Amino acid sequence: MNDNHFKFSASVILLPFLFVLSLWIVFWAEVTFRLNLGELGIYPRTFEGLRGVIFSPFLHGSIQHLYNNSIPMLILLAALRYFYREQFFKVVGYGILFSGLITWVIGRDSYHIGASGLIYVLVSFIFFKGLRTKYYRLVALSLVVIMIYGSLVWYVFPDVDKTISWEGHLGGLITGFAFAILLKTPEYQKMIKYDWEKSDFDPAGDKFLERFDENGNFVNLPIPEPDIEISVPENVTVIYNFRPSENPLENKAES
């Protein structure tokens, strides 16, 4: 599999847009009809709280909370769809499920809502999976993601911000890391192959390797070319101009 695996299509834009649009529609409905949907969030270690595993990513406490999740969600879902097309629905669907279950197990006795758990799934999966493939485009994507969203790692620790669900973030991080290991991707090939990487490479005919023995010692040095003597014709006069300096050590002749 090579770069032809990465093909842009309408779904790269459409699927992330529809997902984020659904978050805003739910928030609009909650505000417009004065609904209290927060109680549909994850409430740890209660049977009723299990419903939040599915519903919590679509619920947000404020428009600022929703806005902060919308931009990274659009970017990360688009990147996931473009670079990991075959894994897209598995990462999103199972990511919501397993990150929510981890939150349900380890969370504080409070309602946990918001799509940030899924964001952590996406960041974790894209970063670790890119490194594991060792494919230059995906490794570059990993570095871009960690450069932009690397600071998110601080919010998986308790007491950094008591108003956020660090349990949901930690659950997303663990889930994404597990997916990076378990979900299979194509065996990507490098676009450029050096001569020594080709199956028909013969080291015996390589000019560079001829300079090394079987122990890796540098031998068989190239024979230096003999010194070339330059003769000056008799009819050419060479004039040397001497410029004295205040420092005797700097006196030199120029030709």
N, C-alpha and C positions, 0 to 999 in steps of 0.2 A: 504494500500500500504506500502511495506517495502523496504528493500535494494535491493530486486530483481528487483525493478523498474529501477535501475541504471545498465545498461548493455553496455559493450563496443562493438562497432561495427566499421566497416571501415569508416562509415560516420563521426565518431567523428574526424578523421584525414582528410578525403577526402574533406568534405565540407569547413572547414576553409582554407585548402590549396588551393582549387580552387578559393575561394573568394579572397584571398591575391594574388594568381597568376594573377587574372584578373586585379588587381591594377597595377601590374608590367607590364603586357602586354600593358595596356593603356599608361603608362608612356613611355615604350619603343617605341610605335608607335608615340607618340607625339615628342619624341626626334629624332627618325630616319627620319620621314617624315616632320619634322619641322612644326608641326601643332601648332596652338594657341588654345588649348582646354580650357584654363582658362576662356574664355568668355562663356563657357557652365556652369559655376558655378552659385551659387545663387546670384542674384542681387536684393536686397530687394525692395519690393513694386513696382515692374515693372512686367508686364505680361510676357515679354520675360525672366525675371529672374526666373520665376517659373520652367523652365526646369531644372534649377540647383538643384532643390529638388531631382530629380532622378539621375542626372549625377555627382553632386559635390563629393559624397564619392569616386568616381573612379578617381578623378583628384588631382594632387599634383604639387606643385610649384617647388620642387627640389627633388633630390634623397635622401637627408637627411630627408626631410619632409616625404617621402614615407617610408623610413627605420624606422623612429621613430613610425610610425603607424602600420607597418607590424607585429612586434613582439607581442605587446599587442593584436592586432586583432587575431592573430593565437591562443594565449593562451585563450582569453576570448570566442571566438567562439567555441573552443573545449570544454571548461567548460560548456558553454550554451548547446551545443549539448548532452553532457554526462548527465548532471544533470537535464536539462529541455528540454528533447527531443521533447515533444509535443508542446512546446511553441517556438521552435527554429525559424521557418520561420515567425511566427507572430512578434516576437521581432525584427528580422532583417529587415523584409519587412516594417512593420508599423513604426519601429524605424527610418529607413531612411526617410520615408514619413513625419512623424509628427515632428521630430527634424528639418528637412529641412524647413517645413512650419513655425515653430517658428522662425527659423533664418531669413526667408524671411520677417517676420512681424517686428522683433525687430532689425534687423541687420543694420550696417552702410552702407552708399552708397559706396559699394565696392564689388568686386567679392569674394565670400566665397567658398573655395574649401577644400577638404581633408576629410578623413575618421574619423577624431577625434570626430566628432559629434556622429557617431555610437559607437565609443569606450566608450563615456560617457553614451550612452544608455545602453550598456552592463554592465559597472561597476555599474551604478545606479540600474539596474534591479536585477542583481545577489546579490548585497549587501542587498537591502531592502526586496527582496523576501525571501531570506534565513532567515532573522530575523523574518519575518511574519509567516513562516511555523513552526518555533520553533522546527524544526527537526535537530538533532545534526549534521548530516553530512552537511546539507545546511547552518546551522549557522557557522560551521567551515569554509566552503567555503567563506561565507561572510567576515569572519574575515581575511582570507588569502588575498582576493581581496582588502579589505580596507587597509591592511598592505602594500601591494605592490603598489597599485595605489591611496592610500588615498591623496597623495599630489596633485593629479589632481584637487582637489576641488578649489585650489587657482586660477586656470585658468578659472573660470567661472565669475570672477570679472573684471570689466573694468580697464584699465590702468596698469594691472600687466605686460602685454607684448603687446604692440601696434601692433606687427607683427602677432598676432594670432587672430582667430575669437572666442572671448570669447562668442559671441552670439550663435555660433554653439555649443559650449561646454555647455552653460546653457540650450539650447534647448534639447540637449541629456540627461542632468541630469534630467530635468523635465519630459521628455518622459519616461525614464526608471523608475522613481518613480511612474508615473501614471500606467505603465504596471504592476509594482509589486503589485499594489492594485487591478487592474481590471482583469488581467489574472488569471484564476483559475488553481490551481495545485492539485494533489491528496492529500487526507488527510493522511499524513505520520504517521505511527505508530512507537512508540519507540520499539527498539529491546528488551530492558530490562524492565520488569514490576515488581515493588516491590509488596509485599504482600498487602499493603494497597491500591494499585491501582487496584486490581482485584475486579471484581463484587461480588464474593462470599466471600469477606473478612469479618470476624466476629471479631469486636474489643473486644468483651467480652472475647475471648480466647487468647488475646495478652498479653504476660507477661509484656511487657514494658508499655502498656496503663493501666494495672492494678495499676500502681503506681500513677495514676492521678485521681482526682475526676471529677465531671461533670463541675466544674469551671476551670479546668486546673491546680489545685493546686497539688503539689507533696505530696502524702500521702502514707500510707501503706508501710512504710519503711521496707526493709528486716531486719529480725532478725539477729543481729550479732552473730557469733559463740563464744562460751565461751572461755576465755583465757586458753591456754594450759600450764600447769606447766611442766617445764623440771626438772627432778631430776637427780642429779649427783651421780653415784655409789660411794660407799665409797672407793673403790680401785683406783679411778682416782684422780690424783693430778693436780690441776690447779696452774700454775706458772705465776705470774704477773711480767713483767719487766718494770721498771720505767726509762724513759730516761729524764734527766733534760734538760731544755732549758734555754737560757739566759734570755728569757722573762718569768717571773713567770706565766703570764696569759696563756702561751702556754703549761705548764707542763701537761702531761696527761699519763695515764697508758695504756699499750697495752697488750693484752692477746693472 
